[in-house]
Structure formats: C-alpha cells, structure tokens
Amino acid sequence: MLRQVQQNGCHLLVATPGRLNDLLSDPRSGIAAPKLAALVLDEADRMLDVGFEKELDEIVSRLPRPQEKVRQTMLVSATIPDNVIRLARTMIRPDSFTFVQTIAENETLTHERVPQHVVSLSSWANAFPAIFELIDREMTKCREDSSGESTFKAIIYFNTTALVELCGEMSYHGRRNQKMPCSTFAIHSRLSQMQRTKAAEMFRNAKNAVLFSSDVTARGMDFPNVTHVLQVDTPRDRESYIHRLGRTARQDKDGQGWLFMPPLSMNTARRTLGGLPLVNNVSLVSASTDLEAGELTRHHKDVAELVQMARRNFTVAYQSLFGGQTASRLELVDDLNRWAVKALGFPDPPAVSPEWARKQGLERSNLNIQAGADRGMSRDGPRDYGRGGGSRGFSRGGSRDFNRGSSERSTDFNRGSSERSTDPFTEMGQQARNDNFRGDRGQGFGRGGGFGGRGRGSGGFGGGGRGSGGFGGGGRGRGSGSGFRQRSSGGFGGGGRDRSSGGGGEASW
C-alpha cells in the first residue's frame, strides 16, 4: 500500500495516530500532505485516553499551517472532556468554528434512564462470588420463563487486564465443571486482533452469554441485546462509567447497570460518580459475607475451587490491584490477603519480590515478601478465546459507611455557570457537560435513597439504618448533592434523621 501511495498519490488516507506520525516523520517514506484539504479525528477523546496526545501534536506540526493552506478540521467525540477542548484549541480556528451537538435537548440519556445498582462489597473476596451469584440468579429466571423470551447477556468490566484474564480462565474451568450456566468470552488488550474479533462475533451472536472485558469494548463496538453491564471497582473517570453503561439499553431496549464496589474505593466513587441515579442493592448475599466469622456461600466455594485451577492468574491479578490504589494501601494488602487465605483457602497470600514491594512502597506491610518471587511469573502465551461454550481468557471490618467524610468539601458544580463565556471552546465544554452530567434525577448511591435526586426520601451515597447517608440529601431538598441543574446546594451529609451537615436550601441534613 505504501508503494502505491508513493507512486500514485492518495486522495483519502485512513490511519492510526502512531502509524501516521511514523510516516510523516520519516523522510524516506515519501509521505507528505502539502495540499491537505481535510483532517478528521474520529473518537478524539479515546485517542487522548490511550495516550496519543503527543503523536497528535507532532502530526499537526508536520502538516501545512492553516494560515498557509486552509483546510477543514473535524473532531468527532462522544464526550468533551478538558483534554479534547485543549486539542480543539490547537487544531481549530476559533473564528471559523461550529460545535455540532447530535443529542437532542429533550433526549433522555442512557445514564439517566437505565436502572443502576450499587453492590457494596465488604471485601474484595466477595466480588467474584457476588458476580457469579447474580449470573446464576438471572440465568435461573431465563430457564423458568415458559415464554422463552427472557435473556441474559452481560458485559462485565474490570479495570485491569489481569482481572479479565483471571475471570476468563475461571469461567473456562467453570464451564467444564458445570459451574457456569452460560457461555463466556473475554476481550482485552493482550489478545490478537483475530482473537478479539472471534470472541466479539461469538458473543454478538449468543442469546445468553457473559463477556469479561477491559475498556477495549467500551466504545465503538455494538453488541445487540445486552441486558446487563457490570462494572467492578470505580472506573478511572466519569466518562468511562457512562461509556461502559452505554453498551446496554441500545435501540430503545431495556437494560441494567451494576457497580460492584470494594470497601476501599468508596471515597473515589463519591468524587467520580456524584449525581448519577445509583441505588444501593443488597439482594446479593455473597456481597456482605463475613469471612472472619467463617461465613462462606456456595458461590464462595465455587469461586475458590475455580481459582485453584487458575492460581497463576490470581497471583498476577493480586498484584495488578495495587496499580490503581493510591490511598489505604496497607488496608488493601490486608483485604487481599484475607481474600487469598480466608476465602480461597491458600496457605499464604501470593508471594511478591522485595523489589516489587519496594516499588510499591509496601516493604513494611503484611505482604508475603520472598526473594525471587517474580521468577516464573511470565504469562503463558494467549489461549484460544473463541471456542464455543466457554472461552479461556477472558480492610478491615466490612463495608464502609458512605456517610463517612461528610465534613469533606462539597464540590459546587454550578459555580460560574451563570457567567456566559465568549470563548467558543469553553462554551462547547459547558454545553457538553450539561448533557453528560444532568444529575437532577435518580435516587441514591447508598442504602437510604437519594444521590442528587429530587425525592423527599432520605439518604444518599451510602448510609443505612434510619437514613444516614451523604452525597445527596433528604428532607425536602429538591436537588441536593453534586450534579448539574440542581436547585439547592448540596454536599456530603446525611438524610432523614441523620443530622450530618452538608447542604443548604430546604434540605435538612
């Protein structure tokens, strides 16, 4: 193809940022664009997410300057975060600029209309048992539906590839041992493109199935009839949560969102997901099992048996969980050790090398530090993820009270919104955020109710008992908590009979 371009020229070139930058920067390639008429960046936000900002800057520097050769530049983006606005400033002329909003003003967004459940985990040890319990429950409903119309098609998102690989390997063994009630597949960045395509096509054509995935499927891939999207741990940002959730309820169909929250991630979730209509769900027994008391459900025992068959994957996944945890790392060590020993039955937690512990700043923690522990830890080559049925690959003290931290500073998302900026790029960002963060609906992220909602019920992001809560509010407040277009200021506080302070207006927190 390169030789054809060199010989005959090119009217339309489609390329990834990295490869295009390589061609433009290599004088031997013979590729240049002196007569460039149009530049299109599709999935601009995604390009920046995966680290192409430097390459994009270099590409623009090697193209004719707009003052020398007028061109049309188009940025297509599902979300408009700050880095996309910065990119627009460098690539688009402000005096000849149009922002095209493809979402109608009165259109209800997926994250506003889809039911969204939060499962508060008392330990990481309860994550997989709770997920498998939900899968079993939904598949039982499908089998008991005499009409045959009920389906269960779920995508389960993890923040690390190692967790996807662990779950995929467990599910492979689960299918072989009749412990998984449906077909399972996995897609992540370590698979070849052929393996990803094969797994995606098989999941796409399945009636009942589970896809374990990293963020590689969160955008730009359409899977029909997805009934459930499960997310494990707090996504890296709000946009990621919304994009993942958008895999369900497509084409006016119904869907559900589930967020499984380990105890040490609550503060991050409060900051990241404020204003979304998340409601606490306590229907999964496995989620709140007390390991210290020796309580183990059937799903805990099944998970322990399957992890024993994927022990190497578990060790890698264990280490991967420290990558995104910046606070409470000593508590995380204890919680993951509890998972390994109390729930899975290993004699000791996974061993880590002194070098790894030192890099993590955890040399004085309860890690199982052993010299040479990393030897032999390289993964086996990728397995065949496309076989039918089931594919290979794919703190202490229980649940934290969401009301903790009610004295933290409340974020005023409306600050300055009444001041109209004359900068078109700033206005673009403000308009986009109004669509992404319309948070005056919904009920709660906690046991008691409202998470920026308008209801009179108590609660918020956390809570329990008689209405303790936070991050939202109760009483008679119309729109407390964090979010846009709200009528009274909010904050972290209680609800109902809780007297924790946190807001204003008519709300009594």
N, C-alpha and C positions, 0 to 999 in steps of 0.2 A: 504494500500500500504506500509506503514512504517513497518508493521509487516512482510510483505513478504520480504522486503529488509533485515530486521534483521535476518530472518530465512534462506533465500536462497542466500543472497548477491545480487549484482547488477552489470551488465556489462555496462549499459548506464543509466545515471540519468539526467533528464531534470528538471530544477528548476529555480525559480526567485532568484535573489541575496539575498533578505531578508530572504526567507524561507530556502535556503541552508545554510546561515550563522547561522540561528537559530539551524538547525540540527547539524551542525558541532561543534557549541559552547556548546551544551547541552550534557553532558556526559551520560545522561540517554537515549538518542536517539539510541545509539549503531551504529551511522553512522560515518565512518571514511574512508579515502582513502589512505591507505599505499602503494597500488600498482597502483596508478593513472598513466594511460598511456597517456591521452589526456585531455586537458582543452580548451573548446571553449566558447568564449564570443560573442554572436550574438548581433547586434545593440549596440556595445560598446559605441558609442557616446551618444545614447539615454539613456543607463543606467546611464551615468555620468550626463546627463542633468536633470534627475529626482531625483538625489541625492543619488545614490548608491555607491559613491566612497569609503566611509568609510566601507561599507559592503564588497566591493570587496577586499579592503586591508586586512580586517580581514579574509576573506575566504582564500586568498593566504597565510596568516601567519599560517593557520591551515593545509595546505597541505604539503606534503614532499618537502623539498628544492630540487631545480633542481640538486644541487651537490650530493644529496643523491639518488635521483630517477629521471632519465632522463625522461622527458615527452615532448609531442608535445603540444604547446600552439598556439591557433589561435584566433586572434581578427578580427571580421568582422564588418566593419563600413562604412556607406555611406559617412561620412565626416571624416576628420582627423584634428580636432581642437587641440589646445595645450594640453588639458586635456587627450585626447586619446594618444598623444605622451608620456605624463608623465606616463600613465598607461602601455604603451608598455615597457618603460624603466624598470618598476618594475617587469614585468612578462615574458619578452622575453630576451633570451641570445643574446647579440649583436654580438657574434662570430658565431652564427648559426641562421641567421635571413634573411628572404626573404619578401620583400614587393611586393605583387601581385596587380597590377593595372588592374582592369577589364574594364576600359574605354579606348577605342582606342584613340591614339594620335590625329587622324583626325576626331573623332566623335564630332558632334555638340551637346552641352549640352542643356537641356531644357531651362535653363535661358538665353541662348544665342539666341535661335531661336523663342521662343514664344513671340508674341507681348505683351508688358507690359505697362499698362496705369496708370498714377497717377492722382487722383482726389484731387485737393486742396480744402479742406473744409474751409469755412470762420468761422465756428463754429462747435462744437460737435452737435449742434442742427440740423445741416444739414446732418449728417451722415446717419441716417436711411431713411430719405426722398430720399436722393440720391441713396441709395442702392435699395429701392423699385422702384424708377424711372427706374433704369437700368433693374430690373427684369421685370417690365411692358413692357419696350421697346423691350426686347429680346423675351418675350412671344408673343408680337404682331407680330413680324417677323415670328415666328413659325406658328401662326394662318393664316397669309397671304401667306404663302408658299404653293402654289397649289400642289406642288410635294409631300408634306408631309415628306420631308427628313430633314428639319431643326429641330434641337432640342436645348433645353436649359437645361443644367444640371450643377448646380453651387454648389461649396462648399464655404461658407463664414466663414472666420476665425476671431475670436476675441481673444484678449489677456487675457480676464478674463472669468471665467465660468459664472459669474453673467450676463454678457452681452449676452452670449449664451442663458441662461435661459430666459432673457427678450425678446430677439428676437423670441425665440421659442414660448413663451406664446403669444406674439403679433400676430405671424403668425397663431397660432391656432384660435384665435378670428377672424383674417382676413379671414381665410377660411370659417368660419361660417357666416361671414357677406359679403361674395363675394368681399373682398378687396385683396385677394391673388390669383393670376391667375394660380398657380400650387401647387402641393403637397409640403409640407415642413416637415423636420425632424430635429432632433437635437441630437448631441452626445457630451457628456462631462464627466468629471471625477466623478460627483456626481450620475450618473446613475449606476444601477447594470449592471453586465456583460450581463445578459439576455436582459435588455432594450437596451443596446448598440448594441448587436448582431441583435436584431429585427429591430431597426432603420436602421442599416447599410444594412441589407438584403433588406429592402423595398426601400431604396434609390438606392441600386445597381441595382434593377430590374426596376426602374422607367425610363421612356423615358424623361419626363420633370419634374424636381424637384429641390428643394433647400435644401441643408444640412447646418445648422448652427453648427459650431464646434469649440471646443478648439483644442489644439495641439495633442489631443489623436489620431486623424486620419491623422496627417501629415506624419507619417512614418509607414511602414509595413502594410498598408491597401490599397487594389487596388479596385477602383471604376471605372468601364468601362464607356467610352464615356462622361467624364466630360469635358464640353466645356468652363467653366469659373471658375477661382479661384479668389475670392475676399478676400483681407486682409484689416482689419480695424485697423488703427494705426500702428506704427512701430513695427515689430516683435522684439523679445528680442535680436536676433543676425542675422547675415547674413545667417548662415546655416538654421535657421528656415524659413526665407523667401524662400530660394531655395527649401527646402523640401516641403513646402506648395505648391509652384508653380508646383512642380513635380507631383501633383495629376492630372494635365491636360496634354493634348497632349501626352498621353501614346500610345504605339504601333503605332507610326508614324501617329497619328491623330492630327488634328488641335486643338488649344486651345488659350485662352486668360488669361492674368493676369491683375488684377485691384488692385490698392493700394489706399485706401481712407485715406487721411492724415489730421488730425486735425491741426489747426494752430500752436499749441504749441509744436508739435512733429517734426518740420522741421529740427532743428539742429541735433537731434538724427538720423533722417533719412539720413541726409547728411553724417554723420560719418559711419553709418552702411551699407548703400547700394551704396556707391560710386562705379562707374564703371559699373553698371548694365544698360542695354538698356531700361531705363524707360523713357516714353514720356508723357508729361503733356496732359491731356484730359479735355476739357472744354465743352463737349457736354451735361452734365447733369445740367439742370437749377437749380435744387434744391440745388446743392452743394455750390453755391455762393449767395444764397438768403440773403438779408439784413434784418435781423429780426428787427433791430432798426427802419427801415423805414416802418415796418408793412407788409413787403412782405411775403406772405405765398403761396406756391404752393398747388396744390391738394394733393400732396404726404405728405406735412407737415400736412395738415388737417387730412388725413387718419391716419398718424402715431400718431397724438395727440389723436384721438379717440381710437386707439388700446392701447396706453399706459395707458389711463384712466382705461382700463379693466385689466391692469397688473401693478397697481400702486405700490404694494409691491415689485414686481420685479424691478421696476425702482429705488426705494429707495436704494435697495441693489446694483444695478448696478452703481448708482451715487457714492456711497462710494467706490466701487471697483476701479474706475478710478484714485483714488489718490494713489493706491498702486504702480504703475509703473512710476509715475511722480515725479521726484526729483527736477526739475527746474521749475520756473514760476508757482509755486503752487498757489499763490494768484490770478494770472490771470486765472488759471484753475477753481478756485472757482467761479469767476465772469462769466466765459464762461458756466459752467454747470448750474449756477443759471439762466442765460439767457435762456438756453435750457428748464429748468423746467417752467419758468414763461412766457417768450415771445413766445416760440414755442408750449409748451404743454398745456398752459393755467392753470397751477396750481396757486392758490393764493399765495403760498410761496414755496421756494425751500424745498426739503426734510429736515426734522429735524434730527440733529445729537446730540449726547450727549456731554456734556462738556469733559468727559473722552476721547471719540474718537477724538474730536478736539485737545485736548492736546497731545495725542499720535502722531497725525499728524503734530504737531507744527503749528496749524492753529487757535489757540484760539483767535487771533486778526484779523481774516479775516472776510469776509462777509458771512460766513456760518450761517445757521439758527440753532443756538445752543439752545437746550432746554433740561432741566433736564428730565431724564427718557425717552429720545427719542428712545433709543435702545430697550426698553421693547416691547415685542411682535414682534420683528423683525426676530425671528427664522423662517426659511422657512417651508412651508408645506412639507409633505412627497413627494417623487418623483411621478410625474404623469405618466400615461401610454403614452410613447412616440411613440408607434408603431401603433396607429390607422391610418387607411388609410385616405388619403386626406390631413390632416394637423395634425401634431403631436404636443402635448404640450411639450415643453421643448426644446425644442431646447435650450474773450480776446478783447480781445477788438479789435475792429477796423477791423475785416475781415481778409482776407488771408494774411499771412506774405510773404514778398518778400524773395525768396530763395537766392537772392544775398546778403542778409544781412549776415555779418560775413565774408566778403571777406578778411578781414585782419587776419583771423584766420590762424594758422599754417597749411600748406599743408602737408599731410602725404605722405612721399616718400615710396611707397610700394616696389620699386625696390632696396632700399638701401641694399647693401651687396649681391645682387643676383649673382654677378659675382664671388664671392668668394665661391669656392666649399668646402663644409664641408666634413670631413671624418667620421663624426658621422652618422651611417645609419639611426638613428631615425630622426635626423634633415633633412637629405635628403628626407626621407619619407614625412615629413611635407611640405617641399618645393615643391616636386612633386605634392602632393595632392592639394596645394594651387594654383598651376598653372592651374589645372583643374577646381577648384571651382571658381576662380576669373579671368578668362580670360575676361578682361574688355575693349578690344580694339575695340569692336563693338558697335553698338547701337547709339542712338541719344540723348536722353536727359531726364532729370527729371526736366521739367520746361516748361514754355510757349515758350521758344525760341529755343530749339533744343538739342544740343549735350551732354551729360553726359559721357564723356570719349570716344566719338566717333571719327571717322576719317573724318567726313564730314566737308565741308567748312562752313557750316551754323553757325550761332551764337548760343550762349546760353549755357545752362547747367541746373543745378539743380535749377530751379527757373527762375526768370526773366520774362520779358514781354515787352510790348512796342516795342522798336526798337532793342531789342537784349540784354537787360540786363540779367544777368544770373549769373552763377557761377558754381563751381564744375565741371568743364568741360571747354570748351573754344571754341572759334570760330576762326575767321580769317582763317589762312591757316594751323593751327596746325594739326598734324596728330593724336595725341593721348593724348590729354590733360586730366586733371582731375585725379582722383585716379583710380587705376586699375593696372593690370599686363600687361607686354609685351608692354608697351607703348614706343613711340619713343621720346617724349619730356616731360619734367617735367611739372606738372600741378599744380592745386591748386584751391582755391576758387576765382573766379574772374568773370568778365563779358564776354560778347561776342559781336560780331557785332560792334555797335557804342559805346558800353559801354567802358570806359577807365579804369575800375577797374583792378588793377594789380592782378596777380595770377599765372603766369607761365613763361615759357621760350620757347626755340625752336623758331619756326617761328610764334607761335601764338601771336596775338596782342589782349590782353585782357584789 
